[in-house]
Amino acid sequence: MIALGLMSGTSMDGIDAAIVTTDGERVVSTGPWATYPYEPALRAELAAVVEAAENADPGALGALETALTDANAAAVLALLRDNGLSSSDIDIVGFHGQTVLHRPDRRVTRQLGDGGRLARAIGIDVVNDFRSADVAAGGQGAPFAPLYHLALAKGLERPLAVLNLGGVANVTYIGTGGPDDVLAFDTGPGNAMIDDWVAGHTGRRFDEDGRLAAAGTPDRGRLARLLAHGYFALAPPKSLDRNDFSAAALAGLSTADGAATLTAFAAAAIARGRAHLPAPPKRWLVGGGGRHNA
């Protein structure tokens, strides 16, 4: 089966599109991929909805969902066109959509994206709304990538940890006990808080290559207050909304020191997460945009 996946993460920077050949359990081969940045106006609308998702007007969400879906359709057609492919070459499209609210403790999660509209636009069968049933049944609905990590990790020495540094950071632990020996959870904030801090203080969308944070000094007192959040003591499975943590504790810091403190916060949260792993991993694989901030 040839599948095309569409993903838009909590960093809200755009649409990742990738093609794989799979037998349903293994990634047989990888194909073309690309990232299509959101247009500034669409990203601004999404950011505004995320900030007020619990009180968002359903009519406004519907219009935004249409725009988001059409942007994903354009991404699919561009990926196919740029690689000499057509809709008939793809068996299935997986469409995650854009998360605007994630409250599994209240059995609520909301991803914008109209699978039917996308299927009609691209002429390919679409699977979407991956999280809702799990959350409604009391699950976390996140992180989303563990089974893909498991498929990619076949043949690698275990135990193995796969760390994704997205807007929210998450880890997948793959143990030695067979295909069900998998544990995954959000470790804490990743890029989202840093991005928001940098945008609010400089107008730039992110801290490119971590240069701003590297020029600053983490404030240890404020870092300790951030790490006192009760989330870190919870046993997995567990997951986060993009806005579960506030940067209010950083008020008064310089732009560089704030970026450094938030970067240290993300790293310390990952370190805390290691205590929840069943055994020390023999290897860590690190992905996501935050890997460039090392």
C-alpha positions in Angstrom: 0.0 0.0 0.0 1.2 3.5 -0.8 0.1 6.0 1.8 0.4 9.8 1.9 0.5 11.3 5.4 -0.4 14.9 6.3 0.6 16.3 9.7 0.3 19.7 11.3 1.8 19.9 14.8 1.4 22.2 17.8 4.1 24.5 16.4 1.5 25.5 13.8 4.2 26.2 11.2 2.8 24.4 8.3 1.8 21.1 6.7 4.2 18.1 6.5 3.4 15.7 3.7 5.2 12.4 3.1 4.7 9.2 1.1 5.5 5.8 2.4 5.0 2.2 1.1 3.8 0.0 3.9 2.3 -3.4 4.6 0.4 -2.0 7.6 3.0 -3.1 10.1 6.3 -2.1 8.5 7.5 0.9 6.6 8.7 -0.9 3.4 10.2 2.2 1.9 10.0 6.0 2.1 9.1 8.3 -0.7 9.0 12.0 -1.5 8.2 14.5 1.3 7.9 18.2 1.7 6.8 20.9 4.2 4.4 23.5 3.1 4.4 26.6 5.4 1.0 28.0 6.4 0.2 31.4 4.8 0.7 34.1 7.5 -3.1 34.9 7.6 -4.0 31.3 8.1 -1.4 30.8 10.8 -2.6 33.9 12.6 -6.2 32.7 12.6 -5.2 29.3 13.9 -3.1 30.9 16.7 -6.0 33.1 17.7 -8.4 30.1 17.9 -5.9 28.0 19.9 -5.7 30.8 22.5 -9.5 30.8 22.9 -10.5 27.3 21.6 -12.9 26.5 24.5 -15.0 29.6 23.7 -14.5 29.7 19.9 -17.5 30.5 17.8 -18.6 27.3 15.9 -19.2 29.3 12.7 -15.7 30.8 12.8 -14.3 27.3 13.4 -16.2 26.0 10.3 -14.8 28.7 8.0 -11.3 28.1 9.4 -11.6 24.3 9.0 -12.5 24.8 5.4 -9.4 27.0 4.8 -7.2 24.5 6.6 -8.6 21.6 4.6 -8.0 23.4 1.3 -4.4 24.2 2.3 -3.9 20.5 2.9 -5.4 19.7 -0.5 -3.0 22.1 -2.1 -0.1 20.4 -0.3 -1.2 17.0 -1.6 -1.5 18.1 -5.1 1.8 20.0 -5.0 3.6 17.0 -3.6 2.2 14.7 -6.4 2.8 17.3 -9.1 6.4 18.0 -8.1 7.3 14.3 -8.1 5.6 13.2 -11.3 2.7 11.4 -9.5 -1.0 11.4 -9.8 -3.9 10.7 -7.4 -4.2 7.2 -8.8 -0.7 6.4 -7.5 -1.8 6.8 -3.9 -4.0 4.3 -2.1 -4.8 6.2 1.0 -4.2 9.6 2.7 -3.9 10.0 6.4 -5.1 13.5 7.5 -4.4 14.6 11.0 -5.6 18.1 10.8 -4.7 20.9 13.3 -5.2 20.4 17.0 -6.8 23.5 18.5 -7.9 22.0 21.9 -6.8 18.9 23.8 -8.3 18.2 27.2 -8.3 14.4 27.7 -9.1 14.8 31.4 -12.5 16.1 30.2 -12.7 13.6 27.3 -12.4 16.4 24.7 -10.0 16.9 21.8 -10.5 19.0 18.7 -8.6 18.8 15.4 -9.7 21.0 12.5 -9.9 19.2 9.2 -12.7 18.0 7.0 -11.8 14.5 5.6 -14.7 14.4 3.2 -13.9 17.7 1.7 -10.2 16.7 1.3 -11.1 13.4 -0.4 -13.3 15.2 -2.9 -10.6 17.8 -3.7 -7.8 15.3 -4.3 -9.7 12.2 -5.5 -8.1 9.9 -3.0 -9.7 8.0 0.0 -8.9 9.8 3.3 -8.7 8.6 6.9 -8.9 11.3 9.5 -10.2 12.1 13.1 -7.7 9.7 14.7 -7.9 10.9 18.3 -11.6 11.5 19.1 -12.7 7.9 19.8 -9.8 7.2 22.0 -10.3 10.3 24.1 -14.0 9.7 24.3 -13.3 6.3 25.7 -11.0 7.7 28.4 -7.7 7.5 26.5 -5.2 10.2 25.9 -5.4 10.3 22.1 -1.7 11.4 22.2 1.1 11.2 21.4 0.2 10.3 17.9 3.4 8.8 16.5 4.4 5.8 18.7 3.2 3.1 16.3 5.0 4.7 13.5 8.1 4.9 15.6 7.7 1.2 16.3 7.4 0.4 12.6 10.6 2.4 11.9 12.5 0.8 14.7 12.3 -2.7 13.5 15.8 -4.2 13.6 17.2 -1.6 16.0 18.7 -2.6 19.4 16.3 -2.2 22.3 15.3 -0.7 24.6 15.1 2.4 22.4 13.7 5.9 23.0 12.4 8.1 20.2 12.1 11.8 21.3 10.1 14.2 19.2 10.8 17.9 19.9 7.7 19.5 18.4 5.6 22.3 19.9 5.0 19.8 22.7 7.8 17.3 23.3 7.0 13.6 23.5 8.9 10.3 23.9 8.2 6.8 22.7 9.9 4.0 24.6 10.2 0.7 22.8 11.2 -2.2 25.0 12.4 -5.7 24.5 9.2 -7.5 25.3 7.6 -7.6 21.8 5.3 -5.4 19.8 3.2 -4.4 22.8 6.1 -3.3 24.9 5.6 0.4 24.0 5.1 3.4 26.2 4.6 6.9 25.0 3.7 10.3 26.6 4.3 14.0 26.4 7.3 15.0 28.4 6.4 18.7 28.5 6.6 21.9 26.4 8.9 21.7 23.4 9.1 24.6 20.9 5.7 26.2 21.4 6.5 28.3 24.5 9.8 29.3 23.0 8.2 30.2 19.7 5.5 32.3 21.5 8.1 34.1 23.6 10.3 34.9 20.6 7.4 36.1 18.6 6.1 38.3 21.4 9.5 39.9 22.0 11.1 40.0 18.6 8.4 39.5 16.0 10.3 36.5 14.6 8.5 33.1 14.5 11.1 31.0 16.2 14.6 31.0 17.7 16.6 30.0 14.7 19.2 27.4 15.6 18.7 28.3 19.3 20.9 31.4 18.9 18.8 33.6 21.1 18.7 31.1 23.9 22.5 30.4 23.6 23.1 34.1 24.2 21.0 34.1 27.4 21.3 32.6 30.8 18.5 30.4 32.4 16.9 31.8 35.5 17.2 28.9 37.9 14.5 30.2 40.3 11.9 30.6 37.6 12.9 27.3 36.1 12.3 25.6 39.4 8.8 27.2 39.6 8.0 25.9 36.1 9.2 22.4 37.0 7.0 22.4 40.1 3.9 21.8 37.9 2.0 18.7 39.0 2.1 17.2 35.5 5.7 16.0 35.9 4.8 13.7 38.8 1.9 12.0 37.0 2.6 8.5 35.7 2.0 7.9 32.0 0.0 7.6 29.9 -0.5 11.4 29.9 -0.6 14.2 27.4 -0.7 18.0 27.2 -2.6 20.8 25.5 -0.3 23.3 23.8 -1.3 26.0 26.4 -1.1 23.9 29.6 1.9 25.9 30.7 2.1 29.7 31.0 5.2 31.9 30.4 3.9 34.4 33.1 6.7 33.2 35.4 9.2 34.8 33.0 7.9 38.3 33.2 10.7 40.8 33.5 13.4 38.6 32.0 15.4 39.8 29.0 14.4 38.3 25.6 17.6 36.1 25.6 17.3 35.0 29.2 13.6 34.1 28.7 14.4 32.0 25.7 17.3 30.3 27.6 15.0 29.6 30.5 12.3 28.0 28.3 14.9 26.0 26.4 16.2 24.7 29.8 12.7 24.0 30.8 12.1 21.8 27.8 15.3 19.9 28.4 14.7 19.5 32.1 11.2 18.2 31.5 12.6 15.5 29.2 15.1 14.6 31.9 12.3 14.2 34.3 10.5 12.0 31.9 13.3 9.4 31.9 12.1 8.4 35.4 8.9 7.1 33.9 10.7 4.8 31.4 10.7 1.0 32.4 14.4 0.7 31.7 17.2 3.0 30.5 17.2 3.1 26.7 20.4 2.0 25.0 19.8 4.6 22.3 17.9 7.8 21.9 16.7 9.0 18.4 15.8 12.7 18.3 13.5 14.3 15.7 11.2 17.3 15.3 12.1 20.9 14.7 13.5 21.4 18.2 16.5 19.2 17.4 18.0 22.3 15.6 18.0 24.1 19.0 20.8 22.0 20.5 
